[in-house]
């Protein structure tokens, strides 16, 4: 398999006289693998010698620490810092970046009326829905409080707005006792900005325009 190719290459390198060290994953384990040439009394390479140290637990601990540093503890989505770093990276790398930004409407009302546990469940529910519409290359983040953001790659404005609309529709179709809704704004690189800050500002303005329209609608109902 592809996972075995680096290990095969390290053995071939050793037979050519070059030592190597790599991380090797197999059947759920992670090994620190060292391979070096085995020489005879005249210094000729006659084989290779390797040593593998199982570092699975250490790697898992390191990955857990990294995950906690880059993800929101309540929802499991990327946190503010991770989202901003990914956004800036994608803006520098290409012109394929689309950003959408949203918040969960009336979270304070939910917390006041039903308690913070219900508010936390509402945040988790939105996070799960966002994950459904995220591809492997996209990033879903809890931006802070009741604010969320999505970074969509290889997406035009139509797709970005379509994702936002499907999330709103999904929330509206829920049959749980708590009715949830979200206000969202979409920005597109480079039409709406050429930096992460400009893209977020443009999406934020559209979000609050959407929120004001929703408040006016509720007031006139």
Backbone torsions as a table, in degrees:
resi	resn	phi	psi	omega
1	UNK	NA	172.8	-179.6
2	UNK	-61.1	-32.2	-177.6
3	UNK	-64.7	-27.1	-177.2
4	UNK	-84.9	-14.4	-176.0
5	UNK	-59.5	-45.7	178.2
6	UNK	-60.3	-38.0	179.6
7	UNK	-66.4	-40.6	177.4
8	UNK	-63.0	-42.9	179.7
9	UNK	-62.4	-39.7	-179.9
10	UNK	-64.3	-35.8	177.0
11	UNK	-68.6	-40.9	177.0
12	UNK	-63.7	-40.4	177.0
13	UNK	-61.5	-40.1	179.6
14	UNK	-63.5	-39.6	178.1
15	UNK	-67.0	-21.0	176.1
16	UNK	-92.2	2.5	175.9
17	UNK	97.9	9.2	-177.5
18	UNK	-112.9	129.4	176.5
19	UNK	-84.0	152.3	179.4
20	UNK	-149.7	162.3	178.5
21	UNK	-142.1	136.2	-177.6
22	UNK	-151.5	163.6	173.2
23	UNK	-94.7	126.2	-173.8
24	UNK	-123.0	126.4	-178.5
25	UNK	-109.9	132.5	179.8
26	UNK	-154.7	127.2	175.4
27	UNK	49.8	46.1	175.9
28	UNK	81.9	0.7	179.3
29	UNK	-112.1	154.7	176.9
30	UNK	-120.0	129.0	-178.5
31	UNK	-119.6	139.9	169.5
32	UNK	-90.9	104.6	-170.7
33	UNK	-105.6	124.9	175.8
34	UNK	-116.1	130.7	179.4
35	UNK	-131.5	131.3	179.6
36	UNK	-139.5	157.9	-178.9
37	UNK	-67.9	145.2	175.8
38	UNK	-105.7	121.4	-173.5
39	UNK	-114.0	152.9	175.4
40	UNK	-87.7	-173.6	-175.9
41	UNK	-62.3	-23.9	-179.6
42	UNK	-92.4	2.3	178.1
43	UNK	87.2	5.7	179.5
44	UNK	-82.0	141.5	178.8
45	UNK	-74.0	122.0	-179.4
46	UNK	-117.4	-0.6	-179.4
47	UNK	171.3	-161.1	177.8
48	UNK	-142.0	154.3	179.3
49	UNK	-125.0	136.3	-178.3
50	UNK	-131.4	155.1	176.2
51	UNK	-138.1	131.2	-179.3
52	UNK	-119.9	127.4	178.4
53	UNK	-113.9	124.0	-179.9
54	UNK	-73.1	112.8	-178.0
55	UNK	-117.1	25.9	-174.7
56	UNK	-56.0	-49.8	-176.5
57	UNK	-65.1	-39.1	179.5
58	UNK	-64.1	-44.0	-179.3
59	UNK	-65.1	-41.2	178.3
60	UNK	-61.1	-41.1	179.5
61	UNK	-64.9	-42.5	179.1
62	UNK	-64.3	-41.6	-179.9
63	UNK	-67.2	-36.2	178.7
64	UNK	-67.0	-41.9	178.5
65	UNK	-62.6	-43.9	179.4
66	UNK	-64.0	-41.5	179.5
67	UNK	-62.1	-44.6	-179.3
68	UNK	-63.9	-32.7	-178.8
69	UNK	-74.9	-22.9	-174.0
70	UNK	-114.1	0.8	-176.8
71	UNK	-131.4	154.4	178.8
72	UNK	-76.6	130.3	-175.1
73	UNK	-66.5	-31.0	-176.2
74	UNK	-79.6	-46.4	-172.6
75	UNK	-101.4	-19.2	-176.2
76	UNK	79.8	0.9	176.6
77	UNK	-79.3	165.0	174.8
78	UNK	-58.1	148.1	178.8
79	UNK	-91.3	-179.4	-176.2
80	UNK	-56.3	-48.2	-176.4
81	UNK	-62.6	-45.0	-179.0
82	UNK	-64.4	-41.1	-179.7
83	UNK	-63.2	-46.3	-178.9
84	UNK	-63.0	-41.8	179.2
85	UNK	-62.9	-43.1	179.2
86	UNK	-66.9	-40.0	179.4
87	UNK	-62.0	-49.2	-179.7
88	UNK	-63.1	-38.4	178.6
89	UNK	-62.0	-45.6	-177.5
90	UNK	-69.1	-35.5	177.1
91	UNK	-63.9	-41.4	178.5
92	UNK	-68.5	-33.3	-171.1
93	UNK	-81.4	-35.8	-170.9
94	UNK	-159.1	-178.4	177.3
95	UNK	-111.6	33.0	-174.5
96	UNK	-107.4	10.3	-170.7
97	UNK	-85.0	134.0	171.7
98	UNK	-129.0	135.2	-179.8
99	UNK	-122.8	136.6	172.3
100	UNK	-125.2	150.8	-170.4
101	UNK	-140.9	133.6	-177.7
102	UNK	-153.3	164.2	172.4
103	UNK	-138.2	157.4	-178.1
104	UNK	-81.4	119.9	-177.3
105	UNK	-67.1	142.6	169.3
106	UNK	60.9	32.2	177.9
107	UNK	-62.1	-37.9	179.5
108	UNK	-62.0	-39.6	178.6
109	UNK	-63.2	-42.3	178.4
110	UNK	-61.6	-46.8	-179.5
111	UNK	-62.2	-43.3	-177.3
112	UNK	-69.3	-37.9	-173.5
113	UNK	-85.6	-39.3	-172.8
114	UNK	-115.3	-9.6	179.4
115	UNK	101.0	162.0	-175.4
116	UNK	-69.2	-26.9	176.9
117	UNK	-63.1	-40.3	177.3
118	UNK	-67.4	-38.0	177.2
119	UNK	-62.8	-42.3	177.6
120	UNK	-63.6	-39.5	178.7
121	UNK	-65.3	-35.3	177.4
122	UNK	-63.8	-41.3	178.1
123	UNK	-64.2	-41.8	178.8
124	UNK	-64.8	-38.1	-179.8
125	UNK	-62.1	-44.1	178.4
126	UNK	-64.5	-39.7	179.0
127	UNK	-60.3	-42.1	179.1
128	UNK	-63.6	-41.3	179.8
129	UNK	-65.4	-41.2	178.9
130	UNK	-60.8	-40.3	179.9
131	UNK	-61.6	-34.9	-179.3
132	UNK	-61.0	-30.7	-176.2
133	UNK	-103.7	12.7	177.4
134	UNK	-101.8	131.1	170.0
135	UNK	-84.5	173.4	-177.4
136	UNK	-60.4	-30.7	-177.8
137	UNK	-85.8	-11.5	-178.8
138	UNK	-83.8	165.8	178.4
139	UNK	-128.0	125.4	172.8
140	UNK	-109.5	133.1	-174.0
141	UNK	-137.7	148.9	166.6
142	UNK	-93.9	109.7	-171.1
143	UNK	-74.6	-27.6	-179.2
144	UNK	151.4	136.5	178.7
145	UNK	57.8	-118.4	178.8
146	UNK	-103.5	19.0	-177.3
147	UNK	-104.2	134.6	-178.4
148	UNK	-128.6	159.3	179.1
149	UNK	-144.3	151.6	175.6
150	UNK	-131.4	137.2	175.2
151	UNK	-111.7	114.6	-176.0
152	UNK	-109.8	128.1	179.9
153	UNK	-104.4	151.3	-178.5
154	UNK	54.7	40.4	-178.9
155	UNK	-129.6	136.9	175.1
156	UNK	-90.6	-179.9	-177.0
157	UNK	-61.4	-37.2	-178.8
158	UNK	-60.5	-44.9	179.7
159	UNK	-67.5	-42.2	-179.2
160	UNK	-60.7	-45.1	178.5
161	UNK	-68.4	-31.9	177.1
162	UNK	-65.3	-41.1	177.2
163	UNK	-62.5	-45.3	179.1
164	UNK	-59.8	-43.0	-178.9
165	UNK	-67.2	-38.9	179.3
166	UNK	-66.6	-35.0	176.5
167	UNK	-65.9	-44.6	177.5
168	UNK	-60.1	-43.0	-179.4
169	UNK	-65.6	-39.0	179.0
170	UNK	-62.1	-44.6	177.9
171	UNK	-61.4	-42.0	-177.9
172	UNK	-67.4	-26.2	-176.5
173	UNK	-88.0	-4.0	-179.5
174	UNK	-60.9	144.2	-179.4
175	UNK	-105.1	1.5	178.6
176	UNK	-65.6	159.6	-178.7
177	UNK	-56.5	-35.5	-179.4
178	UNK	-86.1	119.2	175.5
179	UNK	-85.7	127.8	-177.5
180	UNK	-117.6	148.4	173.6
181	UNK	-144.6	160.8	-178.6
182	UNK	-139.1	142.8	172.1
183	UNK	-99.1	138.8	-175.2
184	UNK	-138.6	152.7	174.1
185	UNK	-136.0	145.8	-176.6
186	UNK	-120.8	138.8	171.8
187	UNK	-131.9	152.9	-174.2
188	UNK	-129.9	134.6	175.2
189	UNK	-88.3	135.5	-0.2
190	UNK	-97.6	4.3	-174.8
191	UNK	-59.1	-37.6	-175.8
192	UNK	-103.6	-0.3	-179.9
193	UNK	159.5	155.5	-179.0
194	UNK	-115.8	11.8	174.8
195	UNK	-137.6	162.4	178.2
196	UNK	-59.1	-41.7	-179.0
197	UNK	-62.5	-42.1	179.8
198	UNK	-66.5	-39.6	179.0
199	UNK	-64.5	-43.2	179.6
200	UNK	-66.3	-39.0	178.8
201	UNK	-63.4	-42.8	179.7
202	UNK	-64.7	-43.1	178.8
203	UNK	-65.7	-38.4	-179.7
204	UNK	-63.0	-41.8	179.3
205	UNK	-62.6	-41.6	179.5
206	UNK	-68.8	-34.4	177.6
207	UNK	-60.6	-49.8	-176.5
208	UNK	-71.5	-26.9	172.1
209	UNK	-64.7	-42.3	177.2
210	UNK	-64.2	-40.5	-179.2
211	UNK	-66.0	-41.8	179.2
212	UNK	-63.5	-39.4	178.7
213	UNK	-63.7	-38.8	179.7
214	UNK	-66.1	-40.9	179.6
215	UNK	-64.5	-41.1	179.2
216	UNK	-63.7	-38.8	179.6
217	UNK	-63.8	-43.6	179.6
218	UNK	-65.3	-37.0	-177.7
219	UNK	-67.2	-36.0	-177.5
220	UNK	-85.6	-12.0	179.6
221	UNK	-69.4	NA	NA
